[in-house]
Amino acid sequence: MKSKAVIQFLRDWRELQHGAIERNGRVKVEYDMQRLPKCFTAWRGAEFGDITAYIRFHPRGEIIRGSVVAPVREQEIQPGMVIGHVPAPFETGVPDDATQAEIWFHNFYQTSARCDAWDSRFGRNYWFDIGGAPPASPAQPVGYRSGALARPEMVNVLEQNAAKINVFPSLPEGGPQQGTDLQTLLKVSAWVRETAFGANAWIDVHIFDGSDKLIHSETLTLTYAGVGPALRYEFSAKVYQGTTATPGSVQPRPEARKIQYRLYYDINFQVFTDGILHQLQLAEDADTSA
């Protein structure tokens, strides 16, 4: 069973930690809204605002974010109007190479005006040590491209997730699957500060097995998806074909357990990156279902 630590940020500006934060475990953040009550507002009968927790895992610098509040709606059935907010824990996995967790919070709303407030220990943030099994890192991580400028204010990851699924068709009427077709899917959504004709975004991807041995690598292009208030580039597709099997026939492949990638953006003959070696864990083949 994976370990789980709980960190409470209390209204009296104390922080309490319950349980050790361990690599490959879980950490849950519980946040009292009274620490950041400023940036919630009533506008046209609804309440606007959010509090986002940011957790940067060192030494890779990966940042995981999530809200620590939940909306209260006028009607129980969505999409009722939001009339308030209540605390809601944010939980995430702890990377197997992390040694420290750095945490801070952002309270904001955006209507016809904007409000921003921060809980960051006056810019020093909140630091927590991570223990457990020794840190694990692949011997062949994704390398940093020479000449790229680390400028997260130019390009950074908005959203990322990876999943391994068995896409072999099920029998009619919901019967069990009679075969295996394991595919690893990756989704990356990247924000860019500006774009122009000819701009290009991509990711360099490595996939590793359970022993951190490199089993696949390639460069994948992100397509422009800048519809709405933010300029975005996205990738969402299969990145690795695992084992396939039908009755009487098996084509085994190494088991994908970890994805690493670096994000790049080329505009006006200059390549930018957020400078982070992103990493996502994958389930074991035996735990994968449709």
Backbone bond lengths (Angstrom), bond angles and torsions (degrees), N, CA, C in turn:
res aa  C-N    CA-C-N  psi(-1)  N-CA   C-N-CA  omega(-1)  CA-C   N-CA-C  phi
1 M - - - 1.460 - - 1.528 109.58 -
2 K 1.330 116.70 134.86 1.451 120.62 -179.32 1.525 110.36 -73.05
3 S 1.338 115.51 141.93 1.457 120.68 178.16 1.522 109.49 -70.92
4 K 1.336 115.83 154.64 1.460 120.88 177.14 1.521 108.89 -138.36
5 A 1.329 116.13 124.20 1.453 122.24 174.72 1.522 109.18 -105.35
6 V 1.319 116.49 147.93 1.459 122.60 177.48 1.524 108.39 -120.63
7 I 1.338 116.49 128.04 1.463 121.84 176.39 1.524 107.41 -115.42
8 Q 1.320 116.61 121.72 1.461 122.21 -179.59 1.525 109.26 -105.44
9 F 1.328 116.30 129.09 1.458 123.10 173.82 1.533 106.48 -106.80
10 L 1.338 115.99 105.20 1.455 122.25 -169.90 1.527 111.73 -90.77
11 R 1.346 115.51 160.98 1.459 119.97 -175.67 1.525 113.00 -66.74
12 D 1.344 118.09 -23.24 1.460 120.82 179.51 1.529 111.82 -86.91
13 W 1.335 117.09 16.53 1.456 125.23 175.30 1.528 112.58 69.00
14 R 1.334 115.30 26.82 1.461 119.97 168.94 1.520 109.15 -99.32
15 E 1.331 115.72 154.11 1.460 121.97 174.12 1.527 107.32 -122.47
16 L 1.331 116.64 127.70 1.453 122.07 179.82 1.528 109.43 -118.00
17 Q 1.317 116.60 132.46 1.460 121.83 177.64 1.522 109.64 -112.11
18 H 1.339 115.86 128.83 1.454 122.13 178.38 1.531 108.20 -115.98
19 G 1.324 116.51 112.48 1.452 121.09 -178.55 1.510 111.96 87.97
20 A 1.315 115.72 155.31 1.461 122.11 -179.43 1.525 110.44 -81.54
21 I 1.328 116.03 140.35 1.465 121.37 173.19 1.519 107.16 -83.20
22 E 1.327 117.06 121.73 1.459 121.00 -174.79 1.520 110.90 -125.82
23 R 1.330 115.43 146.84 1.465 121.48 176.06 1.533 109.92 -59.49
24 N 1.324 115.83 138.62 1.465 124.18 -177.00 1.520 112.61 69.83
25 G 1.341 117.28 8.02 1.456 120.94 175.33 1.521 111.17 -97.80
26 R 1.319 115.56 -157.74 1.463 121.98 179.93 1.527 108.80 -126.67
27 V 1.327 116.16 152.12 1.455 121.22 173.71 1.526 108.21 -134.30
28 K 1.339 115.26 133.89 1.470 121.11 179.84 1.523 109.11 -117.53
29 V 1.321 116.58 133.44 1.459 123.30 -179.89 1.522 108.90 -109.05
30 E 1.332 116.27 122.66 1.462 122.79 175.69 1.524 107.78 -112.00
31 Y 1.332 116.49 125.11 1.462 121.36 -170.64 1.524 111.00 -125.95
32 D 1.328 116.07 129.30 1.463 121.47 176.79 1.528 109.21 -84.09
33 M 1.321 116.41 121.08 1.458 121.55 -176.08 1.524 113.31 -61.27
34 Q 1.335 118.22 -21.51 1.457 120.23 -178.71 1.523 112.44 -69.19
35 R 1.318 117.72 -11.63 1.464 119.89 173.83 1.523 111.19 -71.65
36 L 1.340 117.07 -30.75 1.471 121.84 -179.74 1.525 109.68 -136.12
37 P 1.343 117.79 73.14 1.471 119.38 -177.05 1.522 114.44 -91.64
38 K 1.346 117.76 -5.02 1.460 120.82 -167.60 1.518 113.87 -68.34
39 C 1.330 117.22 -46.34 1.468 120.12 -167.87 1.527 112.45 -98.02
40 F 1.333 115.01 57.90 1.458 123.83 163.92 1.522 105.84 -126.73
41 T 1.328 116.91 138.64 1.454 118.99 -176.56 1.517 111.05 -145.33
42 A 1.337 115.89 149.22 1.466 121.89 173.54 1.523 108.23 -89.96
43 W 1.325 116.00 129.54 1.467 120.91 -178.51 1.520 108.28 -146.46
44 R 1.327 115.67 116.94 1.468 122.48 -179.09 1.529 111.69 55.69
45 G 1.328 114.73 40.69 1.456 120.17 175.31 1.510 115.82 85.73
46 A 1.334 118.04 -6.12 1.467 121.58 -179.15 1.520 109.51 -114.90
47 E 1.338 115.54 158.41 1.458 119.99 175.16 1.522 109.41 -102.15
48 F 1.325 115.81 129.82 1.453 122.90 179.62 1.524 109.43 -113.63
49 G 1.309 115.32 143.46 1.453 120.52 176.31 1.518 110.92 149.50
50 D 1.320 115.38 162.02 1.462 121.23 178.42 1.523 107.99 -158.44
51 I 1.321 115.97 158.32 1.454 122.53 170.35 1.520 106.62 -128.10
52 T 1.321 116.01 117.74 1.459 122.11 -178.58 1.517 109.80 -105.67
53 A 1.332 115.50 131.47 1.468 121.46 172.75 1.520 108.97 -92.45
54 Y 1.325 116.26 136.86 1.462 122.90 175.08 1.526 107.79 -117.13
55 I 1.338 116.09 128.97 1.460 121.44 176.02 1.527 107.76 -122.76
56 R 1.332 116.14 115.19 1.466 120.49 175.66 1.532 108.28 -101.34
57 F 1.337 115.04 120.88 1.457 120.03 179.65 1.528 109.03 -94.20
58 H 1.317 115.55 123.52 1.460 121.78 179.64 1.531 109.20 -98.88
59 P 1.361 118.39 148.60 1.466 127.07 14.21 1.523 115.81 -94.34
60 R 1.353 119.81 -7.20 1.469 119.08 -175.72 1.514 112.64 -69.65
61 G 1.340 117.30 -28.09 1.457 120.39 179.60 1.515 114.67 89.75
62 E 1.336 117.82 7.76 1.469 120.94 178.39 1.526 110.29 -59.62
63 I 1.332 117.13 131.85 1.464 122.42 179.30 1.524 109.10 -110.78
64 I 1.335 115.69 123.84 1.459 123.10 175.07 1.517 107.50 -109.50
65 R 1.314 117.09 136.33 1.460 120.07 -177.20 1.514 110.74 -132.86
66 G 1.321 115.56 153.41 1.458 120.46 177.26 1.518 110.27 -172.18
67 S 1.320 116.17 154.08 1.459 121.07 -178.90 1.524 110.86 -73.75
68 V 1.340 115.83 145.86 1.463 121.34 174.88 1.529 110.89 -111.54
69 V 1.332 116.34 18.40 1.467 121.61 173.26 1.523 108.77 -132.89
70 A 1.324 115.25 159.25 1.467 121.46 177.20 1.520 108.87 -129.28
71 P 1.347 118.12 146.49 1.466 120.33 -178.79 1.523 112.22 -76.03
72 V 1.325 115.23 145.40 1.470 122.51 169.26 1.517 106.59 -105.31
73 R 1.335 116.97 122.47 1.458 120.54 -173.56 1.523 111.84 -103.13
74 E 1.333 113.56 153.12 1.466 120.55 -179.02 1.523 110.62 -61.99
75 Q 1.324 116.78 -34.12 1.452 122.81 176.06 1.519 108.50 -120.81
76 E 1.312 117.49 145.54 1.445 120.84 -179.94 1.528 111.75 -65.07
77 I 1.337 116.25 -33.14 1.461 120.61 179.23 1.520 109.04 -85.93
78 Q 1.328 117.16 120.57 1.459 120.71 177.31 1.521 110.00 -64.59
79 P 1.338 119.47 151.27 1.457 126.49 9.37 1.522 112.66 -101.51
80 G 1.329 118.93 68.28 1.446 121.10 175.26 1.520 111.66 -63.30
81 M 1.320 116.51 154.07 1.461 121.76 -177.35 1.535 110.04 -65.50
82 V 1.326 116.57 139.90 1.458 122.05 178.63 1.524 108.65 -76.77
83 I 1.326 116.27 122.12 1.467 120.88 -178.37 1.534 112.24 -114.24
84 G 1.309 117.60 -1.77 1.458 120.51 178.74 1.514 110.73 -177.49
85 H 1.330 115.50 179.58 1.461 121.98 178.82 1.519 109.45 -139.06
86 V 1.339 115.76 149.22 1.451 122.17 177.98 1.530 108.43 -132.01
87 P 1.338 117.98 156.93 1.467 119.66 177.83 1.519 111.81 -60.97
88 A 1.331 116.59 144.39 1.468 122.90 177.96 1.522 107.93 -146.30
89 P 1.338 119.24 118.86 1.463 120.65 -176.60 1.527 111.98 -60.07
90 F 1.315 115.17 147.67 1.463 122.57 173.67 1.519 107.65 -112.10
91 E 1.342 116.65 128.67 1.459 121.50 -176.81 1.522 110.58 -127.58
92 T 1.328 116.36 142.42 1.456 120.33 179.45 1.529 109.63 -150.43
93 G 1.331 115.84 162.59 1.442 121.15 175.33 1.516 111.78 -78.47
94 V 1.324 116.28 156.62 1.463 122.69 178.92 1.527 107.81 -103.62
95 P 1.334 119.21 122.69 1.471 121.13 -179.06 1.527 112.20 -59.53
96 D 1.330 115.58 152.33 1.468 120.13 -176.68 1.520 113.47 -78.55
97 D 1.348 117.58 -1.49 1.461 120.51 177.88 1.531 112.34 -115.61
98 A 1.335 117.78 5.23 1.466 121.20 -174.21 1.530 111.39 -80.16
99 T 1.330 115.92 143.72 1.463 121.61 176.50 1.526 112.15 -117.70
100 Q 1.349 117.67 -23.19 1.455 122.04 177.56 1.519 109.64 -146.61
101 A 1.339 114.92 151.98 1.463 121.83 174.59 1.522 108.61 -118.24
102 E 1.323 116.31 128.81 1.464 123.55 178.62 1.528 107.50 -111.96
103 I 1.342 117.66 125.60 1.465 121.34 -171.55 1.530 110.31 -125.72
104 W 1.334 116.46 140.29 1.459 122.38 171.02 1.530 108.54 -151.46
105 F 1.355 116.70 170.78 1.459 121.22 -172.63 1.528 110.47 -135.78
106 H 1.343 114.90 146.90 1.462 122.97 -179.74 1.523 109.04 -128.35
107 N 1.324 115.70 121.09 1.473 122.94 175.75 1.527 107.77 -106.52
108 F 1.342 117.20 130.49 1.460 118.59 -176.01 1.538 110.58 -157.62
109 Y 1.332 115.21 159.28 1.461 121.52 163.98 1.513 108.29 -143.81
110 Q 1.326 115.14 156.95 1.454 122.18 177.58 1.521 108.37 -136.26
111 T 1.317 116.91 111.70 1.471 122.64 172.70 1.525 106.12 -126.43
112 S 1.320 117.86 -125.10 1.461 119.92 171.18 1.527 110.32 -76.40
113 A 1.331 115.65 -14.70 1.460 122.56 173.86 1.523 107.95 -128.20
114 R 1.326 117.39 176.31 1.461 121.76 179.05 1.515 109.86 -133.41
115 C 1.328 114.65 143.07 1.456 121.69 177.28 1.524 108.31 -130.95
116 D 1.334 117.19 136.90 1.461 122.89 178.14 1.522 109.24 -135.05
117 A 1.338 115.85 136.43 1.460 121.81 174.33 1.528 107.80 -144.08
118 W 1.338 116.26 150.86 1.455 121.08 -173.90 1.520 110.91 -129.96
119 D 1.298 115.18 144.99 1.460 122.71 169.91 1.518 105.64 -118.39
120 S 1.338 115.86 96.97 1.462 120.67 -172.30 1.524 112.51 -138.31
121 R 1.345 116.44 20.96 1.464 120.01 179.79 1.521 109.75 54.97
122 F 1.367 114.69 45.67 1.463 122.59 179.24 1.535 111.59 57.73
123 G 1.353 114.54 39.90 1.454 120.76 175.56 1.512 115.25 89.97
124 R 1.320 118.24 -7.38 1.476 120.45 -179.31 1.530 111.77 -89.02
125 N 1.340 117.64 -18.09 1.461 124.39 -178.77 1.529 111.42 64.24
126 Y 1.339 115.53 176.04 1.456 122.09 -176.07 1.531 108.20 -108.90
127 W 1.331 117.28 127.08 1.462 122.33 -173.04 1.525 110.44 -115.34
128 F 1.332 114.95 138.45 1.458 121.37 -179.79 1.526 108.82 -136.91
129 D 1.340 115.79 136.47 1.461 120.95 178.61 1.530 110.74 -78.51
130 I 1.333 115.43 149.80 1.464 122.21 179.44 1.521 108.32 -120.22
131 G 1.329 116.44 131.60 1.459 121.35 -178.70 1.516 111.19 -121.68
132 G 1.337 114.91 -150.58 1.458 120.28 -179.27 1.518 111.73 97.09
133 A 1.323 115.79 -150.57 1.459 121.25 179.57 1.527 110.35 -60.39
134 P 1.326 118.25 154.20 1.468 120.59 179.47 1.533 111.12 -56.32
135 P 1.339 117.77 146.35 1.466 120.63 178.54 1.528 111.11 -56.62
136 A 1.332 116.09 139.69 1.465 122.16 -178.89 1.528 109.29 -117.60
137 S 1.323 116.58 129.11 1.463 121.62 178.79 1.520 109.56 -138.48
138 P 1.333 118.43 137.71 1.464 120.53 177.60 1.522 111.72 -62.27
139 A 1.319 115.55 148.14 1.467 120.52 177.68 1.522 111.79 -73.33
140 Q 1.353 117.49 -20.17 1.467 121.73 179.95 1.529 110.53 -124.31
141 P 1.334 117.55 66.92 1.465 119.26 178.66 1.522 111.05 -68.24
142 V 1.329 116.26 166.73 1.460 120.82 176.65 1.522 108.70 -66.07
143 G 1.319 116.86 123.28 1.457 121.03 -178.00 1.518 112.60 -76.76
144 Y 1.318 115.04 159.26 1.471 123.05 177.99 1.522 108.79 -88.14
145 R 1.323 116.75 127.53 1.465 120.60 -177.66 1.528 111.17 -71.17
146 S 1.310 115.13 128.57 1.459 121.06 178.97 1.528 110.64 -61.51
147 G 1.322 116.40 135.08 1.459 121.71 177.73 1.508 114.91 92.60
148 A 1.330 118.47 -13.96 1.466 121.17 178.70 1.525 109.91 -74.86
149 L 1.332 116.51 138.98 1.454 121.94 178.42 1.518 109.89 -95.62
150 A 1.332 116.92 127.49 1.468 121.25 176.89 1.518 108.54 -78.05
151 R 1.334 116.32 99.81 1.459 122.43 -176.44 1.526 109.26 -136.95
152 P 1.354 118.36 82.72 1.463 119.93 -179.64 1.516 113.79 -62.98
153 E 1.339 118.05 -17.15 1.461 119.58 175.56 1.528 111.47 -77.27
154 M 1.356 117.33 -6.21 1.459 121.83 176.12 1.521 112.01 -103.10
155 V 1.348 116.71 -35.72 1.461 120.81 -179.27 1.522 108.36 -153.62
156 N 1.325 116.68 135.87 1.461 120.71 174.51 1.516 109.88 -158.98
157 V 1.329 115.54 166.30 1.463 121.16 -176.14 1.524 110.45 -83.74
158 L 1.330 116.35 125.70 1.462 122.32 174.46 1.526 111.49 -85.43
159 E 1.325 115.73 -42.31 1.463 120.70 -174.95 1.516 108.87 -150.46
160 Q 1.331 115.97 143.43 1.452 120.86 175.45 1.519 109.16 -150.04
161 N 1.311 116.01 142.45 1.458 120.16 171.13 1.520 108.75 -161.57
162 A 1.327 114.50 153.23 1.454 121.48 179.56 1.511 108.80 -135.13
163 A 1.321 116.46 147.54 1.461 120.92 179.84 1.519 109.33 -149.48
164 K 1.319 114.77 148.14 1.459 121.73 174.56 1.522 107.05 -113.15
165 I 1.337 117.27 125.34 1.459 120.84 -176.56 1.526 110.33 -132.73
166 N 1.320 115.05 155.43 1.456 122.29 173.53 1.522 107.26 -98.50
167 V 1.328 116.69 109.43 1.462 120.80 -175.12 1.521 112.32 -96.10
168 F 1.339 118.16 8.18 1.461 120.13 177.69 1.523 108.85 -63.32
169 P 1.356 118.57 132.17 1.467 120.49 -174.84 1.528 112.50 -60.50
170 S 1.321 114.72 142.47 1.461 120.70 174.38 1.518 110.05 -81.66
171 L 1.300 115.84 162.94 1.457 120.68 174.65 1.522 110.04 -69.61
172 P 1.349 117.77 156.99 1.466 119.97 177.23 1.528 111.15 -56.15
173 E 1.336 114.79 153.21 1.465 123.25 178.36 1.523 112.19 60.19
174 G 1.347 115.33 34.20 1.454 119.39 172.66 1.501 115.83 75.13
175 G 1.298 119.13 19.91 1.454 121.53 178.69 1.520 111.42 -67.56
176 P 1.333 117.46 166.15 1.466 120.60 -177.40 1.521 111.78 -68.48
177 Q 1.345 114.92 154.06 1.458 120.22 175.80 1.527 109.84 -69.97
178 Q 1.311 115.66 139.74 1.461 121.38 -178.56 1.528 112.33 -105.02
179 G 1.318 116.47 8.28 1.455 120.27 -179.70 1.509 111.37 -154.93
180 T 1.325 115.89 -175.22 1.466 122.41 -176.52 1.522 109.67 -134.31
181 D 1.303 115.59 133.26 1.462 122.53 172.88 1.525 106.41 -146.21
182 L 1.337 115.66 86.05 1.461 121.14 -173.66 1.524 110.25 -85.35
183 Q 1.330 115.05 122.84 1.457 120.93 179.05 1.526 109.56 -126.66
184 T 1.330 115.60 137.58 1.460 122.07 176.13 1.517 108.41 -100.17
185 L 1.328 115.67 123.41 1.461 122.68 -177.54 1.525 109.43 -110.36
186 L 1.319 115.75 143.57 1.465 121.55 179.09 1.517 109.28 -131.72
187 K 1.337 115.26 136.58 1.465 120.85 173.58 1.514 108.68 -125.76
188 V 1.338 116.23 128.08 1.461 122.68 176.69 1.524 107.74 -132.74
189 S 1.320 116.11 126.62 1.461 122.50 174.18 1.521 107.73 -117.16
190 A 1.327 116.84 122.83 1.463 121.56 -175.27 1.521 110.93 -116.61
191 W 1.319 115.82 137.13 1.469 122.63 173.44 1.527 108.97 -91.75
192 V 1.339 116.01 139.73 1.459 120.37 172.66 1.524 109.08 -127.47
193 R 1.318 115.51 146.78 1.463 120.62 -176.91 1.514 111.98 -69.37
194 E 1.334 116.04 -38.65 1.460 120.73 179.82 1.514 108.12 -150.71
195 T 1.317 115.56 160.58 1.456 119.67 177.14 1.521 109.22 -142.58
196 A 1.319 115.19 164.71 1.463 121.39 -178.50 1.509 108.10 -156.41
197 F 1.316 115.99 164.79 1.458 120.34 177.51 1.526 109.17 -59.42
198 G 1.319 116.05 130.41 1.447 120.60 -179.47 1.515 114.41 94.02
199 A 1.345 118.78 -6.86 1.462 121.01 177.35 1.529 109.42 -66.22
200 N 1.322 116.41 153.01 1.462 120.66 -173.53 1.521 109.17 -145.46
201 A 1.339 116.53 131.17 1.461 121.86 176.70 1.519 109.22 -120.31
202 W 1.344 116.69 143.49 1.462 119.70 -179.39 1.524 109.81 -155.28
203 I 1.337 114.92 167.97 1.454 121.51 174.11 1.527 108.98 -129.19
204 D 1.333 116.13 138.40 1.461 122.50 169.28 1.523 107.20 -93.44
205 V 1.335 117.36 121.87 1.463 122.14 -170.12 1.519 111.08 -118.08
206 H 1.331 116.28 136.52 1.461 123.44 168.99 1.521 108.73 -123.30
207 I 1.337 116.16 142.14 1.459 122.05 176.74 1.521 108.26 -123.27
208 F 1.344 115.85 135.72 1.458 121.96 -173.77 1.524 110.45 -123.84
209 D 1.338 115.39 155.65 1.460 120.00 174.72 1.526 109.97 -88.59
210 G 1.334 117.49 -170.78 1.449 121.18 -176.14 1.504 114.56 -67.88
211 S 1.333 117.94 -14.63 1.468 122.40 176.93 1.523 111.69 -101.48
212 D 1.331 116.70 13.31 1.462 123.53 -178.86 1.526 112.70 64.45
213 K 1.335 116.42 27.84 1.467 120.99 174.07 1.520 108.90 -88.45
214 L 1.324 116.67 134.33 1.462 121.75 179.95 1.528 109.88 -68.00
215 I 1.360 116.04 125.05 1.459 120.02 179.68 1.525 112.97 -119.01
216 H 1.343 117.56 -10.51 1.472 119.40 178.78 1.523 108.57 -165.24
217 S 1.338 116.70 144.51 1.461 121.42 175.00 1.522 109.03 -149.54
218 E 1.309 116.32 145.23 1.465 121.52 175.35 1.523 109.76 -167.54
219 T 1.324 115.34 166.21 1.457 123.06 175.18 1.522 108.15 -108.04
220 L 1.341 116.56 131.03 1.459 122.52 -173.45 1.528 110.08 -124.95
221 T 1.324 116.27 135.08 1.462 122.47 -177.32 1.524 110.65 -86.21
222 L 1.338 116.29 137.59 1.460 122.37 171.65 1.519 108.56 -93.58
223 T 1.307 116.80 140.81 1.465 121.22 179.31 1.521 110.48 -97.67
224 Y 1.322 115.68 150.48 1.463 120.79 -179.74 1.525 109.88 -67.74
225 A 1.335 116.45 130.41 1.464 122.10 -179.91 1.524 109.74 -139.75
226 G 1.318 116.50 36.48 1.461 121.25 -173.34 1.504 114.41 -79.56
227 V 1.327 116.38 56.63 1.458 121.16 176.92 1.524 107.53 -97.98
228 G 1.335 117.82 123.49 1.447 120.38 -179.44 1.522 111.35 112.98
229 P 1.343 116.73 -160.45 1.466 119.97 -173.15 1.522 114.41 -74.08
230 A 1.340 119.31 -16.18 1.461 121.54 -176.83 1.519 110.76 -119.18
231 L 1.336 115.82 146.60 1.459 121.47 173.66 1.525 107.94 -85.38
232 R 1.341 116.60 121.82 1.449 120.56 -172.14 1.524 110.98 -133.92
233 Y 1.324 114.43 151.63 1.461 123.24 168.52 1.524 106.90 -125.89
234 E 1.339 116.83 143.30 1.456 119.10 -173.15 1.527 111.97 -137.63
235 F 1.329 114.09 150.81 1.461 122.30 168.83 1.516 107.45 -132.49
236 S 1.342 117.08 135.65 1.462 121.27 177.35 1.524 107.86 -154.76
237 A 1.346 116.00 102.25 1.463 119.59 -176.65 1.528 109.31 -171.59
238 K 1.324 114.75 179.03 1.462 121.29 176.13 1.525 109.84 -71.69
239 V 1.331 115.74 136.91 1.462 120.44 177.04 1.527 112.26 -118.25
240 Y 1.342 116.80 -10.09 1.464 118.31 179.70 1.517 109.44 -157.49
241 Q 1.345 115.03 135.71 1.462 121.78 175.57 1.519 108.53 -100.60
242 G 1.330 115.83 117.61 1.453 120.91 178.83 1.511 111.88 -91.44
243 T 1.310 115.88 -155.48 1.457 122.75 -176.12 1.521 111.55 -64.15
244 T 1.331 115.73 140.14 1.459 121.74 171.36 1.524 108.24 -121.58
245 A 1.337 114.80 146.10 1.468 119.12 -178.92 1.518 109.56 -155.79
246 T 1.330 114.88 138.74 1.458 122.97 170.76 1.522 106.54 -128.66
247 P 1.334 118.59 164.27 1.472 118.97 179.09 1.526 111.66 -51.88
248 G 1.328 116.51 117.87 1.456 121.69 178.51 1.510 115.20 89.78
249 S 1.343 118.78 -0.64 1.461 120.87 -177.57 1.529 109.38 -147.76
250 V 1.342 115.55 131.38 1.465 121.10 178.29 1.522 108.82 -134.54
251 Q 1.341 115.68 134.23 1.457 122.17 173.61 1.528 107.68 -119.17
252 P 1.330 117.39 89.16 1.466 120.26 -175.53 1.521 111.60 -71.14
253 R 1.315 115.57 146.15 1.463 123.37 173.64 1.520 108.33 -134.54
254 P 1.326 118.31 154.73 1.468 119.92 175.24 1.527 110.90 -55.15
255 E 1.312 115.46 147.31 1.466 121.29 -175.91 1.524 110.39 -85.14
256 A 1.323 116.91 119.56 1.470 121.92 178.39 1.520 110.03 -76.23
257 R 1.341 116.58 127.02 1.461 120.58 -178.67 1.530 112.98 -128.19
258 K 1.318 117.57 -12.49 1.465 119.45 -177.18 1.523 109.47 -152.94
259 I 1.340 115.89 140.13 1.467 122.50 174.59 1.522 108.38 -119.36
260 Q 1.325 116.62 133.51 1.458 122.58 168.62 1.528 108.57 -121.70
261 Y 1.337 115.38 146.04 1.467 118.44 174.23 1.525 109.81 -153.88
262 R 1.324 114.61 156.32 1.465 122.85 170.57 1.525 108.51 -120.45
263 L 1.329 115.45 140.59 1.463 123.20 -177.46 1.531 110.16 -100.63
264 Y 1.349 115.65 136.07 1.461 121.28 177.88 1.525 110.52 -134.38
265 Y 1.343 114.57 152.60 1.468 121.27 178.41 1.519 108.61 -141.90
266 D 1.325 115.66 123.20 1.463 122.85 -177.16 1.525 108.61 -108.61
267 I 1.335 116.58 116.13 1.456 120.94 177.88 1.526 108.72 -142.81
268 N 1.329 115.40 135.07 1.468 121.47 179.61 1.534 111.58 53.19
269 F 1.331 115.13 41.85 1.463 123.31 174.36 1.537 113.55 66.28
270 Q 1.327 116.83 23.34 1.462 121.23 174.65 1.526 109.13 -130.81
271 V 1.337 116.58 134.43 1.457 121.86 -179.75 1.526 109.65 -98.67
272 F 1.338 115.40 127.90 1.454 122.42 178.04 1.527 109.90 -115.63
273 T 1.324 116.26 156.05 1.454 122.46 175.38 1.519 108.40 -147.01
274 D 1.330 117.03 160.28 1.463 119.35 174.52 1.518 111.43 -81.47
275 G 1.335 117.34 -8.54 1.447 121.55 175.50 1.511 115.32 80.89
276 I 1.339 118.09 6.18 1.460 121.60 -175.00 1.524 110.33 -106.12
277 L 1.317 115.98 135.43 1.460 121.80 170.77 1.527 107.01 -86.80
278 H 1.323 116.90 97.51 1.462 121.79 -175.93 1.532 110.32 -76.22
279 Q 1.328 115.88 145.93 1.461 120.13 -176.70 1.522 110.44 -144.80
280 L 1.328 116.11 137.40 1.463 122.80 179.26 1.521 109.04 -134.24
281 Q 1.340 115.94 136.55 1.453 121.58 178.59 1.531 110.40 -89.04
282 L 1.330 116.66 153.12 1.458 122.58 178.88 1.522 109.99 -124.45
283 A 1.323 115.86 151.19 1.461 121.27 179.21 1.531 110.38 -71.55
284 E 1.317 116.05 160.55 1.453 120.84 173.41 1.522 110.00 -67.16
285 D 1.332 116.29 151.27 1.463 119.98 178.37 1.518 111.26 -56.11
286 A 1.332 117.35 -38.63 1.467 121.50 -176.78 1.520 112.11 -65.99
287 D 1.345 117.58 -21.39 1.470 121.15 -179.09 1.519 112.38 -97.93
288 T 1.320 118.06 6.12 1.450 121.89 -174.83 1.532 110.39 -93.31
289 S 1.342 114.26 133.90 1.456 120.54 177.41 1.515 108.71 -131.01
290 A 1.329 116.12 179.32 1.472 120.41 -178.65 1.513 110.76 -67.13
